[in-house]
Structures are given as C-alpha cells and as structure tokens.
Amino acid sequence: MISKYLNPYTDFGFKKLFGEEASKDLLVDFLNQLLPQQHQIAQLSFKNTENMSDTVEQRKSVFDIYCQSASGERFIVEMQKAEMHYFKDRSLFYSTFPVREQGQKGKWNFYLLPVYFIAILNFKYDEKEEERKFRRDVCLKDQDGDIFYDKLHFKFLQMPLFNKKENELETHFDKWVYFLKHLEDFDHIPAILNEPIFQKGFDIAEVAHLSSAQYDDYMKSVMSYGELTAVSDTAFSKGEKKGKIEGKIEIAQSMLAEGFDLATIARITKLTLKEIQELKENSQDQDGTLLTK
C-alpha cells in the first residue's frame, strides 16, 4: 500500500517539499541548519533549470537557489538528492553550472559569488566502514589543511548513517534529518516534530492532498525510484530483473487497491494489461512469480 506521506527521495517528493514557491519557508529553515552564520538565508529565489536544456532531464531534482543573507550578502546554493552512480563526479560537474553562469560578457573582474553544493544521499558512498561519516563538509584546502578557496563548499548527508531515535534528537537539524529519513514511514506526526515548520511539511507531504494528476505523477516517480533502487541493490547479482519486476508489482498492487483503471496502471508501470489483469485476479499472490516467467 502507498504510505500516508510522500517518499522525499523520489523526484516528485523532493520537489514538493523543497522546490516549490509554497514550500520556500521549509527550504530556508532546512538550509539554514547547514549554512554558516554569515550565510543564513533571509531571502531566496529559484533559478529556472529549464534554461539548461542540455542536461535538464538529469537535473530535474537539482535546484539552483539564489540567496541573500540578512546583511545583504548574496550567494548560491545548489541542492540535490544525489544518485549513486559517479555521484562525486556528478556533484563536481553540477557545481560548475552556478559558477560558470556568473560569467559576464565584456570586461569582467572574475568576481564570483560563494556557492554551496548540498546533496542528500539515500545510500552509503564510503566503501570502508571506518571512514563513513553521516555528514561531510568539504572545501578546497592546501597541503597543510588551510583553506585555499572559501567560495566553493560541498555538504554531503549520508542519510542511512543517521541512526538517532526520537528520544535522542538534540538539535533542530537532528529533527530535520529524522523527518526526511522517516517521512514515508510515519502514519501520524510524532510529538518531537509537532511544531509549525514540520506540521507544514507533513501537510505538504500528505498523499491524500494530491490531485489526481499529481498522484499520477507521484506514482511514476515512485516507479522510477523503485527501479533505480532495485538496480543499485542487485547490480552485481542475478536477481536484477526480479528486483525491477517486484517493484513494478508492488506499485501495481497499490494502484489496484486505490481503484486505478488497468490502462493507467499499465502506462505508469510499463506492465502489460494481461499481466495487470492476472495480478488483479490473483491479488493474494504476493511472491512476484506471476511476472517472472
């Protein structure tokens, strides 16, 4: 069954929470937990990523955010939920967009605004367990560890490494990470998150508040996320195909339970009408064997 709240790791869920005008206050509150004191956001606006036509499909969950601090200093935040494959390379590549876009024609002194690249990772990228860190703040330093360039910063959050329980949350940042990591699993607002900013987050993320068209888009996003997760989890095993199919079956079952017509389910899951009809007729069969022939 579909959860009560959106999965924030899906493209749709991520954009709904952080990439719309209506949720700007959520974005400001979250980012200010990660940014230094001199760059606490007072105002922000979104850069239209559609202008980057050569990479728009890859960048659909990347937000270029133009910010201004209370003191009037301007800076840029690039925020994304990173995918696993070559994510460090992706991060470096994407960070060049807000840098090079500052270039000006004619005479220009090459002054650049500070850029922060923030990535929320739903996987562990450190191969060696002893080197793993939930949060990693990176900037350009010299051989002695002194900061060489203070205008390009990377901040990575490895969400699976955040293991605090509800009674262990100490800071507002802890609450944000707990909210994002467990959002899809909640069936009610926990007491520790019962404050205005998170109440609004839960309201925005409630699946029941989506229109039919939005729900359709969300299910496609869930499907895409499920396939990516299945591929990542089974890339080096013979179960890769089965992993993808089981993800499609789960979504199809949820959509059947919600009363979607077979044609809509087929369009979103890419299963055939015959396969979905068999699934409907054998709704008690949960082992995925129907479609693995």
Secondary structure, DSSP 8 states (H G I E B T S, - for coil): ---SB--TTSHHHHHHHHSSGGGHHHHHHHHTTTS-GGG-EEEEEE--GGG-TTTTTTTTTEEEEEEEETTS-EEEEEEEEE-STTHHHHHHHHHHHHHHTT--SSS-------EEEEEEESS---SSGGG--SEEEEEEE-TTS-EEEEEEEEEEEEGGG----GGG--SHHHHHHHHHHHGGG-SS--GGG-SHHHHHHHHHHBGGGS-HHHHHHHHHHHHHHHHHHHHHHHTTSTTHHHHHHHHHHHHHHHHHHTT--HHHHHHHH---HHHHHHHHHTTT--SSGGG--
